[in-house]
Amino acid sequence: MTLLILVVMIAPGVWCAMRQHRRLGALLFTATLILFLALGCGPVPVWLLNRLQMPYDAKPEISWGKRNAIVLLGAGVQKIESIHAVEPGMFSYPRITEAAALYNACRKTQASCKIVVSGGDAQHTGFAEANIYRNVLLRLDVNAADVLLEPDSMNTWQNAQFTRTVLQQYDPERVLLVSSGIHLRRSVLYFAHFGITVTPVRADYLSGVFTLWPLAYNFAVADYALHEFVGIARYHIYNALGLNVAKTLPKQTGVAAPAKTLSTAQPIQPFSAHGLAQTTWPGLRPTLHANGSYHAA
């Protein structure tokens, strides 16, 4: 996205230079250079990330209820082509471990605790994120019966929409939402739209780096931040235009998504966006490994 912005800014400068509008062209080139340095050297990404994450800098002190749900949002998976395996993506592990830590803290109070893993097969690997993450949670001493799966969602909006159905069936007193610090502001907004009041807990924290020379890293994290701001802006625009589904008030009966049966320790299989089993790789049969990955054999 940052590259697109820079191209959009420099293109008129090139046009002005070709049309002999040298002053205007020089002004546009200078503005583009300043923005390039502000992005690559850190000021812009640091400012953007602080705006997104500052409300969640400190992790909340949690007062557990009798029934508690810890919602774990997916952050992608990684397909390893050479061995036909699918594992949690690099950015997902902080979320998984944070959810497991909260679960263990909750269990020490003798309260009822469930982890709701939300994530479908958005990357078309043949396996839902929820199923892949579940296997890692089991290795972290989470009871299989305490892991509820929401394997249909393809994005954050659907995370909120489909998770509401699972939460309505479990009926927790307290809902914790675990995601990356950069992702929480948009996630909390979407969950609130579907009437879900959450306690946000960041699993990780992203920051820009101040440097004398532009870094690709700064451009990358600026892109992540802009993606979140665009999603927030799009939500408000769609609301203004009446394009979003009707907002659900907290404790209001009825949900936008159809009712689904809670998934716990059922046999693992891949899901599509409609909850139907998919074929994985032709002629290959998926096998679950102890490390939480799948292997098609």
C-alpha positions as a Markdown table, in Angstrom:
| # | Residue | x | y | z |
|---|---|---|---|---|
| 1 | Met | 0.0 | 0.0 | 0.0 |
| 2 | Thr | 2.8 | 2.4 | 0.8 |
| 3 | Leu | 4.4 | 1.7 | -2.6 |
| 4 | Leu | 1.1 | 2.5 | -4.3 |
| 5 | Ile | 0.9 | 5.8 | -2.4 |
| 6 | Leu | 4.4 | 6.7 | -3.5 |
| 7 | Val | 3.6 | 5.8 | -7.1 |
| 8 | Val | 0.4 | 7.8 | -7.1 |
| 9 | Met | 2.4 | 10.8 | -5.8 |
| 10 | Ile | 5.3 | 10.6 | -8.2 |
| 11 | Ala | 3.3 | 9.9 | -11.3 |
| 12 | Pro | 1.9 | 13.5 | -11.5 |
| 13 | Gly | 5.4 | 14.8 | -10.9 |
| 14 | Val | 6.6 | 12.9 | -14.0 |
| 15 | Trp | 3.7 | 14.2 | -16.0 |
| 16 | Cys | 4.5 | 17.8 | -14.9 |
| 17 | Ala | 8.1 | 17.4 | -15.8 |
| 18 | Met | 7.2 | 16.1 | -19.3 |
| 19 | Arg | 4.8 | 19.0 | -19.7 |
| 20 | Gln | 7.5 | 21.6 | -18.7 |
| 21 | His | 5.7 | 22.4 | -15.4 |
| 22 | Arg | 9.0 | 22.2 | -13.7 |
| 23 | Arg | 8.2 | 23.9 | -10.4 |
| 24 | Leu | 5.1 | 21.8 | -9.8 |
| 25 | Gly | 7.0 | 18.7 | -10.8 |
| 26 | Ala | 9.9 | 19.5 | -8.4 |
| 27 | Leu | 7.4 | 20.2 | -5.6 |
| 28 | Leu | 5.8 | 16.7 | -6.1 |
| 29 | Phe | 9.1 | 15.0 | -6.4 |
| 30 | Thr | 10.2 | 16.7 | -3.1 |
| 31 | Ala | 7.0 | 15.7 | -1.3 |
| 32 | Thr | 7.4 | 12.1 | -2.5 |
| 33 | Leu | 11.0 | 12.0 | -1.3 |
| 34 | Ile | 10.0 | 13.4 | 2.1 |
| 35 | Leu | 7.2 | 10.8 | 2.5 |
| 36 | Phe | 9.6 | 8.0 | 1.3 |
| 37 | Leu | 12.1 | 9.0 | 4.0 |
| 38 | Ala | 9.4 | 9.4 | 6.7 |
| 39 | Leu | 8.1 | 5.9 | 5.9 |
| 40 | Gly | 11.4 | 4.2 | 5.5 |
| 41 | Cys | 13.2 | 5.9 | 8.4 |
| 42 | Gly | 10.5 | 5.3 | 10.9 |
| 43 | Pro | 8.5 | 8.4 | 11.9 |
| 44 | Val | 5.3 | 7.4 | 10.0 |
| 45 | Pro | 5.1 | 3.7 | 10.9 |
| 46 | Val | 5.9 | 4.6 | 14.6 |
| 47 | Trp | 3.1 | 7.1 | 14.7 |
| 48 | Leu | 0.6 | 4.8 | 12.9 |
| 49 | Leu | 1.4 | 1.8 | 15.2 |
| 50 | Asn | 1.2 | 3.9 | 18.3 |
| 51 | Arg | -2.2 | 5.1 | 17.3 |
| 52 | Leu | -3.4 | 1.5 | 16.9 |
| 53 | Gln | -1.8 | -0.1 | 19.8 |
| 54 | Met | -1.5 | 2.5 | 22.6 |
| 55 | Pro | -4.9 | 1.6 | 24.2 |
| 56 | Tyr | -3.7 | -2.0 | 24.6 |
| 57 | Asp | -0.1 | -1.3 | 25.8 |
| 58 | Ala | -0.8 | -2.7 | 29.3 |
| 59 | Lys | -2.4 | -6.1 | 29.6 |
| 60 | Pro | -5.6 | -6.0 | 31.6 |
| 61 | Glu | -6.0 | -7.5 | 35.1 |
| 62 | Ile | -8.7 | -10.1 | 34.6 |
| 63 | Ser | -11.4 | -10.9 | 37.1 |
| 64 | Trp | -12.6 | -14.4 | 36.0 |
| 65 | Gly | -16.3 | -15.3 | 36.1 |
| 66 | Lys | -17.9 | -18.7 | 36.5 |
| 67 | Arg | -17.9 | -19.2 | 32.8 |
| 68 | Asn | -15.2 | -17.7 | 30.6 |
| 69 | Ala | -14.5 | -17.7 | 26.9 |
| 70 | Ile | -11.1 | -16.9 | 25.4 |
| 71 | Val | -11.5 | -16.0 | 21.7 |
| 72 | Leu | -8.4 | -16.7 | 19.7 |
| 73 | Leu | -8.3 | -15.1 | 16.3 |
| 74 | Gly | -6.4 | -16.7 | 13.5 |
| 75 | Ala | -3.3 | -15.2 | 11.9 |
| 76 | Gly | -2.7 | -17.5 | 9.0 |
| 77 | Val | -1.0 | -20.8 | 8.4 |
| 78 | Gln | 2.0 | -22.0 | 6.5 |
| 79 | Lys | 1.9 | -24.8 | 4.0 |
| 80 | Ile | 5.2 | -26.6 | 3.6 |
| 81 | Glu | 5.1 | -27.9 | 0.1 |
| 82 | Ser | 8.1 | -30.3 | 0.3 |
| 83 | Ile | 6.4 | -32.4 | 2.9 |
| 84 | His | 2.8 | -31.4 | 2.3 |
| 85 | Ala | 2.4 | -30.2 | 5.8 |
| 86 | Val | 0.3 | -27.2 | 7.2 |
| 87 | Glu | 1.4 | -25.5 | 10.4 |
| 88 | Pro | 0.5 | -22.3 | 12.2 |
| 89 | Gly | 1.9 | -19.2 | 10.5 |
| 90 | Met | 4.8 | -17.3 | 12.0 |
| 91 | Phe | 2.6 | -14.5 | 13.4 |
| 92 | Ser | 0.1 | -16.9 | 15.0 |
| 93 | Tyr | 2.3 | -18.4 | 17.8 |
| 94 | Pro | 2.2 | -15.4 | 20.1 |
| 95 | Arg | -1.6 | -15.5 | 19.9 |
| 96 | Ile | -1.7 | -19.2 | 20.6 |
| 97 | Thr | 0.6 | -19.1 | 23.6 |
| 98 | Glu | -1.2 | -16.1 | 25.0 |
| 99 | Ala | -4.5 | -17.9 | 24.8 |
| 100 | Ala | -3.1 | -21.0 | 26.4 |
| 101 | Ala | -1.6 | -18.9 | 29.2 |
| 102 | Leu | -4.9 | -17.2 | 29.9 |
| 103 | Tyr | -6.6 | -20.6 | 29.9 |
| 104 | Asn | -4.2 | -22.0 | 32.5 |
| 105 | Ala | -4.7 | -18.9 | 34.6 |
| 106 | Cys | -8.4 | -19.2 | 34.4 |
| 107 | Arg | -8.3 | -22.9 | 35.3 |
| 108 | Lys | -6.4 | -22.2 | 38.5 |
| 109 | Thr | -9.5 | -20.4 | 39.8 |
| 110 | Gln | -11.6 | -23.5 | 39.3 |
| 111 | Ala | -13.8 | -21.6 | 36.8 |
| 112 | Ser | -15.2 | -23.0 | 33.6 |
| 113 | Cys | -12.9 | -21.9 | 30.7 |
| 114 | Lys | -13.2 | -22.4 | 27.0 |
| 115 | Ile | -10.9 | -21.3 | 24.1 |
| 116 | Val | -12.9 | -20.4 | 21.0 |
| 117 | Val | -10.5 | -20.7 | 18.0 |
| 118 | Ser | -11.8 | -18.7 | 15.1 |
| 119 | Gly | -10.4 | -19.1 | 11.6 |
| 120 | Gly | -11.3 | -20.8 | 8.3 |
| 121 | Asp | -9.3 | -21.9 | 5.3 |
| 122 | Ala | -8.7 | -18.4 | 3.9 |
| 123 | Gln | -5.4 | -19.5 | 2.3 |
| 124 | His | -6.9 | -22.5 | 0.6 |
| 125 | Thr | -4.5 | -25.0 | 2.1 |
| 126 | Gly | -7.3 | -27.6 | 2.6 |
| 127 | Phe | -7.3 | -27.1 | 6.4 |
| 128 | Ala | -9.0 | -24.5 | 8.6 |
| 129 | Glu | -6.8 | -22.4 | 10.8 |
| 130 | Ala | -9.0 | -23.4 | 13.8 |
| 131 | Asn | -8.1 | -27.0 | 13.4 |
| 132 | Ile | -4.4 | -26.3 | 13.0 |
| 133 | Tyr | -4.3 | -24.1 | 16.0 |
| 134 | Arg | -6.2 | -26.6 | 18.1 |
| 135 | Asn | -3.5 | -29.2 | 17.8 |
| 136 | Val | -0.9 | -26.7 | 19.2 |
| 137 | Leu | -3.2 | -25.8 | 22.1 |
| 138 | Leu | -3.5 | -29.5 | 23.0 |
| 139 | Arg | 0.3 | -29.7 | 23.2 |
| 140 | Leu | 0.2 | -26.8 | 25.6 |
| 141 | Asp | -2.0 | -28.8 | 28.0 |
| 142 | Val | -5.3 | -27.3 | 27.0 |
| 143 | Asn | -8.1 | -29.9 | 27.5 |
| 144 | Ala | -9.6 | -31.0 | 24.2 |
| 145 | Ala | -13.1 | -30.6 | 25.6 |
| 146 | Asp | -12.3 | -26.9 | 26.3 |
| 147 | Val | -11.4 | -26.0 | 22.7 |
| 148 | Leu | -14.4 | -24.9 | 20.6 |
| 149 | Leu | -13.9 | -24.4 | 16.9 |
| 150 | Glu | -15.2 | -21.8 | 14.5 |
| 151 | Pro | -13.7 | -23.0 | 11.2 |
| 152 | Asp | -15.7 | -21.0 | 8.7 |
| 153 | Ser | -14.6 | -17.4 | 8.9 |
| 154 | Met | -12.4 | -15.9 | 6.2 |
| 155 | Asn | -11.7 | -12.5 | 7.6 |
| 156 | Thr | -12.0 | -10.5 | 10.8 |
| 157 | Trp | -15.6 | -9.5 | 10.1 |
| 158 | Gln | -16.6 | -13.1 | 9.9 |
| 159 | Asn | -14.5 | -13.9 | 12.9 |
| 160 | Ala | -16.9 | -11.7 | 14.9 |
| 161 | Gln | -20.0 | -12.8 | 13.1 |
| 162 | Phe | -19.5 | -16.5 | 13.3 |
| 163 | Thr | -18.0 | -16.5 | 16.8 |
| 164 | Arg | -21.1 | -14.9 | 18.2 |
| 165 | Thr | -23.0 | -18.2 | 17.5 |
| 166 | Val | -20.5 | -20.3 | 19.4 |
| 167 | Leu | -20.5 | -17.8 | 22.3 |
| 168 | Gln | -24.3 | -17.7 | 22.4 |
| 169 | Gln | -24.4 | -21.5 | 22.9 |
| 170 | Tyr | -21.7 | -21.5 | 25.6 |
| 171 | Asp | -23.1 | -18.3 | 27.3 |
| 172 | Pro | -20.0 | -17.1 | 29.1 |
| 173 | Glu | -20.0 | -14.3 | 31.7 |
| 174 | Arg | -16.7 | -12.9 | 30.4 |
| 175 | Val | -15.2 | -12.9 | 26.9 |
| 176 | Leu | -11.5 | -12.3 | 26.3 |
| 177 | Leu | -10.3 | -11.4 | 22.8 |
| 178 | Val | -6.8 | -12.5 | 22.0 |
| 179 | Ser | -5.1 | -11.0 | 18.9 |
| 180 | Ser | -2.1 | -9.0 | 17.9 |
| 181 | Gly | -1.8 | -5.5 | 19.3 |
| 182 | Ile | -2.1 | -4.0 | 15.9 |
| 183 | His | -5.3 | -6.0 | 15.1 |
| 184 | Leu | -7.2 | -5.4 | 18.3 |
| 185 | Arg | -8.7 | -2.0 | 17.6 |
| 186 | Arg | -10.5 | -3.2 | 14.4 |
| 187 | Ser | -11.4 | -6.6 | 16.0 |
| 188 | Val | -13.0 | -4.9 | 19.1 |
| 189 | Leu | -15.0 | -2.7 | 16.7 |
| 190 | Tyr | -16.3 | -5.6 | 14.7 |
| 191 | Phe | -17.1 | -7.8 | 17.7 |
| 192 | Ala | -19.0 | -4.8 | 19.2 |
| 193 | His | -21.1 | -4.6 | 16.0 |
| 194 | Phe | -22.3 | -8.1 | 16.7 |
| 195 | Gly | -23.1 | -7.4 | 20.3 |
| 196 | Ile | -20.1 | -9.0 | 21.8 |
| 197 | Thr | -18.5 | -7.1 | 24.7 |
| 198 | Val | -14.9 | -8.3 | 25.0 |
| 199 | Thr | -11.8 | -7.7 | 27.2 |
| 200 | Pro | -9.0 | -7.2 | 24.6 |
| 201 | Val | -5.7 | -8.9 | 25.3 |
| 202 | Arg | -2.8 | -8.3 | 23.0 |
| 203 | Ala | -0.5 | -11.2 | 22.2 |
| 204 | Asp | 2.3 | -9.2 | 20.7 |
| 205 | Tyr | 3.4 | -5.6 | 20.0 |
| 206 | Leu | 4.7 | -4.2 | 16.8 |
| 207 | Ser | 6.8 | -1.1 | 16.4 |
| 208 | Gly | 8.7 | 0.9 | 13.8 |
| 209 | Val | 12.4 | 1.5 | 13.9 |
| 210 | Phe | 14.0 | 5.0 | 13.8 |
| 211 | Thr | 17.0 | 4.8 | 11.4 |
| 212 | Leu | 19.1 | 7.1 | 9.2 |
| 213 | Trp | 18.5 | 4.9 | 6.2 |
| 214 | Pro | 15.2 | 3.6 | 4.9 |
| 215 | Leu | 14.4 | 0.1 | 5.9 |
| 216 | Ala | 12.1 | -2.4 | 4.2 |
| 217 | Tyr | 10.9 | -3.4 | 7.6 |
| 218 | Asn | 9.4 | 0.1 | 8.2 |
| 219 | Phe | 7.6 | 0.0 | 4.9 |
| 220 | Ala | 6.2 | -3.5 | 5.8 |
| 221 | Val | 4.9 | -2.5 | 9.2 |
| 222 | Ala | 3.4 | 0.7 | 7.8 |
| 223 | Asp | 1.5 | -1.4 | 5.3 |
| 224 | Tyr | 0.2 | -3.5 | 8.2 |
| 225 | Ala | -1.0 | -0.4 | 10.0 |
| 226 | Leu | -2.6 | 1.1 | 7.0 |
| 227 | His | -4.5 | -2.1 | 6.3 |
| 228 | Glu | -6.0 | -1.8 | 9.8 |
| 229 | Phe | -6.9 | 1.9 | 9.3 |
| 230 | Val | -8.5 | 1.1 | 5.9 |
| 231 | Gly | -10.6 | -1.6 | 7.5 |
| 232 | Ile | -11.8 | 0.7 | 10.3 |
| 233 | Ala | -12.6 | 3.4 | 7.7 |
| 234 | Arg | -14.4 | 1.0 | 5.5 |
| 235 | Tyr | -16.5 | -0.2 | 8.5 |
| 236 | His | -17.8 | 3.3 | 9.2 |
| 237 | Ile | -18.4 | 4.0 | 5.5 |
| 238 | Tyr | -20.4 | 0.8 | 5.0 |
| 239 | Asn | -22.4 | 1.6 | 8.1 |
| 240 | Ala | -23.2 | 5.1 | 6.8 |
| 241 | Leu | -24.3 | 3.6 | 3.5 |
| 242 | Gly | -26.3 | 0.8 | 5.2 |
| 243 | Leu | -24.2 | -1.9 | 3.6 |
| 244 | Asn | -23.3 | -3.7 | 6.9 |
| 245 | Val | -25.7 | -6.2 | 8.5 |
| 246 | Ala | -27.8 | -4.7 | 11.3 |
| 247 | Lys | -25.9 | -4.0 | 14.5 |
| 248 | Thr | -26.7 | -6.4 | 17.3 |
| 249 | Leu | -27.1 | -5.0 | 20.8 |
| 250 | Pro | -25.4 | -6.8 | 23.7 |
| 251 | Lys | -27.6 | -9.5 | 25.2 |
| 252 | Gln | -30.0 | -9.2 | 22.2 |
| 253 | Thr | -31.4 | -12.5 | 21.1 |
| 254 | Gly | -30.8 | -13.8 | 17.6 |
| 255 | Val | -27.6 | -13.6 | 15.6 |
| 256 | Ala | -26.8 | -12.8 | 12.0 |
| 257 | Ala | -25.0 | -16.1 | 11.4 |
| 258 | Pro | -26.9 | -19.4 | 11.4 |
| 259 | Ala | -26.7 | -21.6 | 14.4 |
| 260 | Lys | -24.0 | -24.2 | 14.5 |
| 261 | Thr | -23.1 | -27.1 | 16.8 |
| 262 | Leu | -20.2 | -26.5 | 19.1 |
| 263 | Ser | -17.1 | -28.3 | 17.9 |
| 264 | Thr | -14.7 | -29.7 | 20.6 |
| 265 | Ala | -12.8 | -32.9 | 20.3 |
| 266 | Gln | -14.3 | -34.1 | 17.1 |
| 267 | Pro | -12.2 | -35.8 | 14.4 |
| 268 | Ile | -10.1 | -33.3 | 12.5 |
| 269 | Gln | -11.0 | -32.5 | 9.0 |
| 270 | Pro | -10.6 | -29.5 | 6.7 |
| 271 | Phe | -13.5 | -27.1 | 6.3 |
| 272 | Ser | -14.5 | -24.7 | 3.6 |
| 273 | Ala | -16.2 | -21.4 | 4.1 |
| 274 | His | -19.6 | -23.3 | 4.3 |
| 275 | Gly | -18.3 | -25.8 | 6.8 |
| 276 | Leu | -18.0 | -28.6 | 4.2 |
| 277 | Ala | -15.1 | -31.0 | 4.1 |
| 278 | Gln | -12.7 | -30.3 | 1.2 |
| 279 | Thr | -10.4 | -32.5 | -0.7 |
| 280 | Thr | -6.8 | -31.8 | 0.1 |
| 281 | Trp | -4.1 | -32.8 | -2.4 |
| 282 | Pro | -5.1 | -35.3 | -5.1 |
| 283 | Gly | -4.4 | -38.8 | -3.9 |
| 284 | Leu | -3.1 | -37.8 | -0.6 |
| 285 | Arg | -4.5 | -38.6 | 2.9 |
| 286 | Pro | -3.9 | -36.1 | 5.8 |
| 287 | Thr | -2.1 | -37.4 | 8.9 |
| 288 | Leu | -1.9 | -35.5 | 12.2 |
| 289 | His | 1.6 | -35.2 | 13.7 |
| 290 | Ala | 2.4 | -34.8 | 17.4 |
| 291 | Asn | 3.9 | -31.4 | 16.7 |
| 292 | Gly | 0.5 | -30.0 | 15.6 |
| 293 | Ser | 1.0 | -30.1 | 11.9 |
| 294 | Tyr | -0.7 | -32.1 | 9.2 |
| 295 | His | 1.0 | -34.2 | 6.7 |
| 296 | Ala | -0.6 | -35.6 | 3.5 |
| 297 | Ala | 0.5 | -39.1 | 3.0 |
